[in-house]
Amino acid sequence: MTAGGGNQLISVHPDELKFVFELEKQSFCDLKVVNNTANHVAFKIKTTTSPKKYFVRPNTGVIQPWDSCVIRVTLQAQQEYPADMQCKDKFLLQSTTVPPHTDVDELPPDTFNKDGSGKTFEECKLRVVYVNPSTQGNSEEETKKISSQSLDPNSNQALQRLKDERDAAVQQTRQLQKELDMMKRRGYRKNSPGFSLTFAFVVGLIGILVGFIFKLTLSLPSTE
C-alpha cells in the first residue's frame, strides 16, 4: 500500500515527512490522515529505524467516518549533520477498521497484528526527507518576489501618476523660489507696494504647493 489518494481506508498528506534540519534544533512535520470510509478507523504510526530520534503525538488514534486527524512528528535536536543531508529513516502507518464508538484506550493489544482473520488492514510506508534551512529561506524569498510582481497593473499606474504629480509640484515650487530670490536681488524693498503684493502672492502659492506635496506624499503607499 502506498500513501496518497489510492488507499481504501485512509489518505495521508503529505506522502513523505520533510524536516528542516538544523544542528541542535528541533523540527516538526504535520501529517493529515483522512478516513475515506463510513467506518471507524484506528491507526498507529511508528518508526523502527531510529525511534529515539523522533517524538510522535498522537501515535495511535481512532478516526470517525469521513473525518481526519493531524499527527505531529518531531525530529529531536541532532548533534551532527547526516552524510550529504540524506536520511534513510522511514515510518510505518498502520490502519484497520474497528467497531463504532471504539475509544483509543479500548483498542485490543492485537488490533494492528496481521492475524489473517479477514479484517480490513492496511500499511503505509513514509520516507523521511531532510531540508536545508537555506533552501527553505530561498523558497520563501521567491514567494514574496512573485507576490510583489503580481500586483494589479491599475494600482501601479495610479502610483506612477501620483509620483509624476508630486514631481511636477516640486518643480513648480523650486521655480517660484528662484523667481522670489531674483526679485530680492533686483533691489525690491518691503516698503514697495508692488513688491509687497507680489511677495504675498508668491508666498501664498508656495504654501499651497507645499501643502499639495505633503498630501501626495501621505497618499503614496509604502514601498518597504
C-alpha positions as CSV (number, residue, x, y, z in Angstrom):
1,M,0.0,0.0,0.0
2,T,1.3,3.5,-0.8
3,A,0.4,6.9,0.7
4,G,-1.9,9.3,-1.1
5,G,-5.4,9.1,-2.5
6,G,-5.3,5.5,-3.6
7,N,-5.8,3.9,-0.2
8,Q,-9.1,2.2,0.7
9,L,-9.2,3.2,4.4
10,I,-7.2,6.4,4.7
11,S,-5.3,9.0,2.8
12,V,-2.1,10.6,4.1
13,H,-1.0,14.2,3.2
14,P,1.9,14.8,2.5
15,D,3.2,11.4,1.4
16,E,6.6,12.0,3.0
17,L,7.9,13.6,6.2
18,K,10.0,16.7,5.5
19,F,12.1,18.2,8.3
20,V,14.1,21.5,8.1
21,F,17.4,20.2,9.5
22,E,19.4,22.5,11.8
23,L,22.0,21.3,14.3
24,E,20.8,21.3,18.0
25,K,17.3,22.4,17.0
26,Q,14.0,20.5,16.9
27,S,12.0,20.4,13.8
28,F,8.5,19.0,13.2
29,C,6.3,17.8,10.3
30,D,2.5,17.5,10.4
31,L,0.7,14.7,8.7
32,K,-3.0,14.8,7.9
33,V,-4.7,11.4,8.0
34,V,-8.1,11.2,6.4
35,N,-10.7,8.5,6.9
36,N,-12.1,7.7,3.5
37,T,-14.8,5.3,4.7
38,A,-18.1,5.2,6.6
39,N,-16.4,3.1,9.3
40,H,-14.4,4.0,12.3
41,V,-10.7,3.5,11.5
42,A,-7.9,3.0,14.1
43,F,-4.3,4.0,13.2
44,K,-0.9,3.5,14.6
45,I,2.3,5.2,13.4
46,K,5.9,4.2,14.3
47,T,9.5,4.1,13.1
48,T,11.6,1.1,13.5
49,T,14.8,2.6,12.1
50,S,15.6,5.3,14.7
51,P,12.8,5.5,17.3
52,K,14.8,7.7,19.7
53,K,15.2,10.5,17.1
54,Y,11.5,11.2,16.8
55,F,8.6,12.1,19.0
56,V,5.1,11.3,17.7
57,R,1.8,12.6,19.0
58,P,-0.7,11.0,18.7
59,N,1.0,7.8,17.7
60,T,-2.3,5.9,18.0
61,G,-5.9,7.0,17.5
62,V,-9.4,6.3,16.1
63,I,-10.8,8.5,13.3
64,Q,-14.5,8.8,12.9
65,P,-16.2,8.2,9.5
66,W,-15.1,10.8,6.8
67,D,-13.2,12.6,9.5
68,S,-9.5,13.4,9.7
69,C,-6.7,13.7,12.3
70,V,-3.4,15.6,12.4
71,I,-0.3,13.8,13.6
72,R,2.8,15.8,14.6
73,V,6.1,14.1,14.2
74,T,9.0,16.0,15.9
75,L,12.6,15.4,15.0
76,Q,14.7,15.7,18.2
77,A,17.7,18.1,18.2
78,Q,20.7,16.4,16.5
79,Q,24.4,16.9,17.2
80,E,25.8,16.3,13.7
81,Y,24.8,16.5,10.1
82,P,23.9,13.3,8.2
83,A,26.1,12.4,5.2
84,D,25.0,14.5,2.2
85,M,21.9,15.5,4.1
86,Q,20.4,12.1,3.2
87,C,18.1,10.2,5.6
88,K,17.2,6.6,5.4
89,D,14.6,6.7,8.2
90,K,11.1,5.5,7.4
91,F,7.8,5.5,9.2
92,L,5.1,2.8,9.1
93,L,1.4,3.9,9.3
94,Q,-1.0,1.0,10.0
95,S,-4.8,1.3,9.8
96,T,-7.7,-1.0,10.4
97,T,-11.5,-0.8,10.9
98,V,-12.9,-1.0,14.4
99,P,-16.4,-1.2,15.9
100,P,-18.3,2.1,16.1
101,H,-17.6,4.3,19.1
102,T,-14.4,2.5,19.9
103,D,-12.2,4.5,22.2
104,V,-8.4,4.6,21.6
105,D,-7.8,3.4,25.2
106,E,-10.0,0.4,24.5
107,L,-8.2,-0.9,21.5
108,P,-7.2,-4.6,22.0
109,P,-3.4,-5.3,22.0
110,D,-3.7,-7.3,18.8
111,T,-5.5,-4.5,16.9
112,F,-2.6,-4.0,14.5
113,N,-1.5,-7.6,14.1
114,K,-1.7,-9.3,10.8
115,D,-3.6,-12.3,12.1
116,G,-5.2,-13.3,8.8
117,S,-8.7,-13.1,10.4
118,G,-10.1,-11.3,7.3
119,K,-10.3,-7.9,8.9
120,T,-9.5,-4.9,6.7
121,F,-5.9,-4.0,7.4
122,E,-3.5,-1.6,5.6
123,E,0.0,-0.4,5.9
124,C,1.6,2.7,4.5
125,K,5.4,3.5,4.5
126,L,6.5,7.1,4.6
127,R,10.1,8.2,4.0
128,V,11.9,11.0,5.8
129,V,13.5,13.9,3.9
130,Y,15.8,16.5,5.4
131,V,15.6,20.0,4.0
132,N,18.5,22.5,4.2
133,P,17.4,25.8,6.0
134,S,19.0,27.9,3.3
135,T,16.9,26.2,0.6
136,Q,13.8,26.8,2.7
137,G,14.7,30.5,3.0
138,N,15.2,30.9,-0.7
139,S,11.8,29.4,-1.4
140,E,10.2,32.0,0.9
141,E,12.0,34.9,-0.8
142,E,10.9,33.7,-4.2
143,T,7.3,33.5,-3.0
144,K,7.5,37.1,-1.8
145,K,9.0,38.2,-5.1
146,I,6.3,36.5,-7.1
147,S,3.6,38.1,-4.9
148,S,5.1,41.6,-5.4
149,Q,5.2,41.1,-9.1
150,S,1.6,40.1,-9.3
151,L,0.2,43.4,-8.2
152,D,-2.7,44.9,-10.1
153,P,-1.4,46.9,-13.1
154,N,-4.0,49.6,-12.4
155,S,-2.5,50.1,-8.9
156,N,0.9,50.5,-10.5
157,Q,-0.4,53.1,-12.9
158,A,-2.1,55.1,-10.2
159,L,1.1,55.0,-8.1
160,Q,3.2,56.3,-11.1
161,R,0.6,59.1,-11.7
162,L,0.8,60.3,-8.1
163,K,4.6,60.3,-8.3
164,D,4.6,62.3,-11.5
165,E,2.2,64.9,-10.0
166,R,4.4,65.2,-6.9
167,D,7.5,65.7,-9.0
168,A,5.7,68.4,-11.1
169,A,4.6,70.2,-7.9
170,V,8.2,70.1,-6.5
171,Q,9.5,71.6,-9.8
172,Q,7.0,74.4,-9.7
173,T,7.9,75.2,-6.1
174,R,11.6,75.4,-7.0
175,Q,10.8,77.7,-9.9
176,L,8.8,80.1,-7.7
177,Q,11.6,80.1,-5.2
178,K,14.1,81.1,-7.9
179,E,11.8,84.0,-9.0
180,L,11.4,85.2,-5.4
181,D,15.2,85.2,-5.0
182,M,15.6,87.1,-8.2
183,M,13.1,89.8,-7.1
184,K,15.1,90.2,-3.9
185,R,18.4,90.6,-5.8
186,R,16.8,93.3,-8.0
187,G,16.5,95.6,-5.0
188,Y,12.9,95.5,-4.1
189,R,12.1,96.6,-0.6
190,K,9.3,95.8,1.8
191,N,8.0,99.4,1.6
192,S,7.3,99.0,-2.2
193,P,3.6,98.3,-2.6
194,G,4.2,96.3,-5.8
195,F,6.8,94.1,-4.1
196,S,4.5,93.6,-1.0
197,L,1.6,92.3,-3.1
198,T,3.8,90.2,-5.4
199,F,5.7,88.8,-2.4
200,A,2.4,87.8,-0.6
201,F,1.1,86.2,-3.8
202,V,4.2,84.1,-4.3
203,V,4.4,83.1,-0.7
204,G,0.8,82.0,-0.8
205,L,1.4,79.9,-3.9
206,I,4.4,78.3,-2.3
207,G,2.3,77.4,0.8
208,I,-0.5,75.9,-1.4
209,L,2.0,73.8,-3.4
210,V,3.8,72.6,-0.2
211,G,0.5,71.5,1.2
212,F,-0.3,69.7,-2.0
213,I,3.1,67.9,-2.0
214,F,2.6,66.9,1.6
215,K,-0.9,65.4,0.8
216,L,0.5,63.5,-2.2
217,T,3.3,62.1,0.0
218,L,0.9,60.8,2.6
219,S,-1.2,59.2,-0.1
220,L,1.6,57.2,-1.6
221,P,1.7,53.6,-0.4
222,S,4.8,52.4,1.4
223,T,7.3,50.5,-0.8
224,E,9.2,48.9,2.0
